[in-house]
Each structure stands twice: as structure tokens, then as C-alpha cells.
Amino acid sequence: MKVLFVIAGAVAGAPLRYLTDRAVQSRHDSDFPWGTFTVNVVGSAILGFVVGASTAADAPHWVQLLVGTGFCGALTTYSTFSYETLRLWEQNARLAAVANVTASILAGLGAAYLGLAISDSIWR
């Protein structure tokens, strides 16, 4: 039964990842991977919120499986982040590659912390 929650979350997260990436990237006239950056930061915030809710509000385990593992796992993408960073580097856009790594790590951690803080403020 647990795997069905993960699958259900992924069924929603994967197409949303693709559609968001395309929508965001189409609005930028640069090689910087804004779409991937966006889905990764948003996914980090959602996961932080879910972890906070699971801890503070004792949310059911199925919520973690559905939203945390399934939805966020399909929404976010480390492999595309890695590929796009290497592509920038190979195209001699070294500053953009380093900026992508730095901004993604800092924004992802900040978003996860913000999601956790929002969750804490609601349930504590």
C-alpha cells in the first residue's frame, strides 16, 4: 500500500515538474536553467513544510510518502541540475555554472528551512 502513495505523488509531481520547467524557462532568454532551479527550490520548500508537519503535527505517514517521497521526489531533479550545470561548464559559461551550483544549494537549503519554519509556526 505504501508504494501506491509514492506512485500517486509521482504521478502528479512529474508532469508538474516538466510543465513548470518549460513555462519558467520560456520566459527567460538565457541559458541559465531557471526552470530546474525553480522546481528544485519549490520542492525543497514543500519538503521542509511536510517534514515540519510530520514532526510538529504528527501527520500520518502516508502524507510523507505521498507528498514528500512521491510528489517532491518527482518534482525535483538532481540529475537535470547536474546535467545542466555540466552543459554550462562545457559551453564556457563557467560563471553561470558556478552560480547555478551556489544558488541552487543556498536557495534550496533556505527554502527547506522556510518551509520548516512555516510549518512550525502553524503547529507549535
C-alpha positions as CSV (number, residue, x, y, z in Angstrom):
1,M,0.0,0.0,0.0
2,K,2.9,2.4,0.8
3,V,4.2,2.2,-2.8
4,L,0.8,3.4,-4.1
5,F,1.1,6.6,-2.1
6,V,4.6,7.2,-3.6
7,I,3.3,6.4,-7.1
8,A,0.3,8.7,-6.7
9,G,2.5,11.6,-5.6
10,A,4.9,11.0,-8.5
11,V,2.0,10.9,-11.0
12,A,1.3,14.5,-10.0
13,G,4.9,15.7,-9.5
14,A,6.5,14.5,-12.7
15,P,4.2,16.3,-15.2
16,L,4.1,19.4,-12.9
17,R,7.9,19.4,-13.0
18,Y,8.0,19.3,-16.8
19,L,5.3,21.9,-17.3
20,T,6.8,24.3,-14.7
21,D,10.3,23.9,-16.2
22,R,9.0,24.7,-19.7
23,A,6.8,27.6,-18.5
24,V,9.6,29.2,-16.5
25,Q,12.4,28.6,-19.0
26,S,10.3,30.0,-21.9
27,R,10.1,33.3,-20.1
28,H,13.9,33.7,-19.9
29,D,16.2,34.5,-22.8
30,S,19.3,32.9,-21.2
31,D,21.0,29.5,-21.0
32,F,20.7,29.6,-17.2
33,P,18.4,26.7,-16.1
34,W,15.7,28.8,-14.4
35,G,13.1,26.1,-14.8
36,T,15.1,23.4,-13.0
37,F,16.2,26.0,-10.4
38,T,12.5,26.8,-9.7
39,V,11.2,23.3,-9.3
40,N,14.1,22.4,-7.0
41,V,13.6,25.4,-4.8
42,V,9.8,25.0,-4.6
43,G,10.2,21.2,-4.0
44,S,12.7,22.0,-1.1
45,A,10.2,24.3,0.5
46,I,7.3,21.8,0.2
47,L,9.5,19.1,1.6
48,G,10.6,21.3,4.5
49,F,6.9,22.0,5.2
50,V,6.0,18.3,5.1
51,V,8.8,17.4,7.4
52,G,7.8,20.1,9.9
53,A,4.1,19.0,9.7
54,S,5.1,15.4,10.2
55,T,7.1,16.3,13.3
56,A,5.0,19.0,14.9
57,A,1.5,17.9,13.9
58,D,2.2,14.2,13.9
59,A,0.9,14.0,10.3
60,P,0.2,10.5,9.1
61,H,3.0,8.6,7.5
62,W,1.1,8.4,4.2
63,V,1.4,12.2,3.8
64,Q,5.2,11.9,3.9
65,L,5.0,9.1,1.3
66,L,2.5,10.9,-1.0
67,V,3.9,14.4,-0.8
68,G,7.5,14.1,0.5
69,T,8.7,11.0,-1.4
70,G,6.3,10.8,-4.3
71,F,5.4,14.4,-5.2
72,C,8.7,16.1,-4.2
73,G,10.8,13.3,-5.5
74,A,9.3,13.6,-8.9
75,L,9.0,17.4,-8.9
76,T,12.7,18.0,-8.1
77,T,15.6,16.8,-10.1
78,Y,19.2,16.4,-9.2
79,S,20.1,14.7,-12.4
80,T,18.9,17.5,-14.6
81,F,20.5,20.0,-12.3
82,S,23.8,18.2,-12.7
83,Y,23.5,17.8,-16.5
84,E,22.6,21.5,-17.0
85,T,25.5,22.6,-14.8
86,L,27.9,20.5,-16.8
87,R,26.4,21.8,-20.0
88,L,27.0,25.4,-18.9
89,W,30.6,24.5,-17.9
90,E,31.3,22.8,-21.3
91,Q,29.8,25.9,-23.1
92,N,32.4,28.0,-21.3
93,A,29.7,29.6,-19.2
94,R,31.7,28.9,-16.2
95,L,30.4,31.7,-14.1
96,A,26.8,30.6,-14.8
97,A,27.7,27.0,-13.9
98,V,29.2,28.1,-10.5
99,A,26.3,30.4,-9.9
100,N,23.8,27.6,-10.6
101,V,25.5,25.3,-8.1
102,T,25.9,28.0,-5.4
103,A,22.4,29.5,-5.9
104,S,20.7,26.1,-6.0
105,I,22.4,24.9,-2.8
106,L,21.7,28.1,-0.9
107,A,18.2,28.7,-2.2
108,G,17.3,25.0,-1.7
109,L,18.5,25.0,1.9
110,G,16.9,28.3,2.6
111,A,13.6,27.2,1.0
112,A,13.6,23.9,3.1
113,Y,14.3,26.0,6.3
114,L,11.5,28.4,5.4
115,G,9.1,25.5,4.8
116,L,10.0,24.0,8.1
117,A,9.7,27.4,9.9
118,I,6.2,28.0,8.3
119,S,5.1,24.5,9.4
120,D,6.5,25.1,12.9
121,S,4.7,28.4,13.2
122,I,1.4,26.7,12.3
123,W,1.5,23.7,14.5
124,R,3.6,24.8,17.5
